[in-house]
Amino acid sequence: MQFLEKNGMILLPHPPYSPDLLLPVWEELME
């Protein structure tokens, strides 16, 4: 699955994924 990075948030191509819920995961990946 591809993740798109925009303004520090993870955007998924399909709902119901919420960038707000995945933001902590993205920040952890960026460490």
Backbone as JSON Lines, residues from 0, in Angstrom:
{"i":0,"aa":"M","n":[0.85,-1.2,0.0],"ca":[0.0,0.0,0.0],"c":[0.88,1.25,0.0]}
{"i":1,"aa":"Q","n":[0.56,2.2,-0.83],"ca":[1.37,3.41,-0.91],"c":[0.84,4.47,0.05]}
{"i":2,"aa":"F","n":[1.77,5.15,0.7],"ca":[1.4,6.24,1.59],"c":[1.84,7.55,0.95]}
{"i":3,"aa":"L","n":[0.96,8.53,1.0],"ca":[1.31,9.84,0.47],"c":[1.54,10.79,1.62]}
{"i":4,"aa":"E","n":[2.69,11.48,1.58],"ca":[3.01,12.42,2.66],"c":[2.61,13.82,2.23]}
{"i":5,"aa":"K","n":[1.79,14.45,3.06],"ca":[1.36,15.82,2.76],"c":[1.23,16.58,4.06]}
{"i":6,"aa":"N","n":[2.02,17.64,4.18],"ca":[1.98,18.47,5.38],"c":[2.18,17.64,6.63]}
{"i":7,"aa":"G","n":[3.03,16.61,6.54],"ca":[3.35,15.8,7.71],"c":[2.27,14.81,8.09]}
{"i":8,"aa":"M","n":[1.25,14.65,7.23],"ca":[0.19,13.7,7.55],"c":[0.2,12.57,6.53]}
{"i":9,"aa":"I","n":[-0.26,11.42,6.98],"ca":[-0.37,10.27,6.07],"c":[-1.77,10.3,5.44]}
{"i":10,"aa":"L","n":[-1.81,10.27,4.12],"ca":[-3.09,10.23,3.42],"c":[-3.21,8.89,2.71]}
{"i":11,"aa":"L","n":[-4.27,8.17,3.0],"ca":[-4.49,6.89,2.35],"c":[-5.54,7.05,1.25]}
{"i":12,"aa":"P","n":[-5.41,6.25,0.19],"ca":[-6.31,6.4,-0.95],"c":[-7.74,5.97,-0.66]}
{"i":13,"aa":"H","n":[-7.96,5.24,0.42],"ca":[-9.3,4.76,0.7],"c":[-9.7,5.09,2.14]}
{"i":14,"aa":"P","n":[-10.96,5.51,2.37],"ca":[-11.49,5.61,3.72],"c":[-11.63,4.22,4.31]}
{"i":15,"aa":"P","n":[-11.89,4.02,5.58],"ca":[-12.17,5.05,6.58],"c":[-10.93,5.52,7.33]}
{"i":16,"aa":"Y","n":[-9.74,5.34,6.76],"ca":[-8.53,5.73,7.47],"c":[-8.49,7.24,7.66]}
{"i":17,"aa":"S","n":[-8.14,7.66,8.85],"ca":[-8.09,9.09,9.16],"c":[-6.65,9.54,9.35]}
{"i":18,"aa":"P","n":[-6.22,10.58,8.65],"ca":[-4.86,11.1,8.84],"c":[-4.58,11.46,10.29]}
{"i":19,"aa":"D","n":[-5.6,11.92,11.01],"ca":[-5.41,12.28,12.41],"c":[-5.03,11.07,13.24]}
{"i":20,"aa":"L","n":[-5.57,9.89,12.88],"ca":[-5.26,8.68,13.63],"c":[-3.89,8.14,13.26]}
{"i":21,"aa":"L","n":[-3.49,8.38,12.01],"ca":[-2.24,7.81,11.54],"c":[-1.06,8.76,11.73]}
{"i":22,"aa":"L","n":[-1.34,10.01,12.09],"ca":[-0.26,10.99,12.26],"c":[0.79,10.53,13.26]}
{"i":23,"aa":"P","n":[0.41,9.99,14.43],"ca":[1.43,9.5,15.37],"c":[2.29,8.39,14.76]}
{"i":24,"aa":"V","n":[1.69,7.56,13.93],"ca":[2.43,6.48,13.28],"c":[3.45,7.07,12.31]}
{"i":25,"aa":"W","n":[3.01,8.07,11.55],"ca":[3.9,8.71,10.58],"c":[5.07,9.38,11.29]}
{"i":26,"aa":"E","n":[4.76,10.08,12.4],"ca":[5.82,10.75,13.15],"c":[6.83,9.74,13.67]}
{"i":27,"aa":"E","n":[6.33,8.56,14.06],"ca":[7.22,7.52,14.58],"c":[8.11,6.98,13.46]}
{"i":28,"aa":"L","n":[7.55,6.88,12.25],"ca":[8.34,6.39,11.12],"c":[9.42,7.4,10.74]}
{"i":29,"aa":"M","n":[9.15,8.67,10.97],"ca":[10.08,9.72,10.57],"c":[11.21,9.91,11.57]}
{"i":30,"aa":"E","n":[11.13,9.28,12.74],"ca":[12.17,9.46,13.76],"c":[13.49,8.84,13.3]}
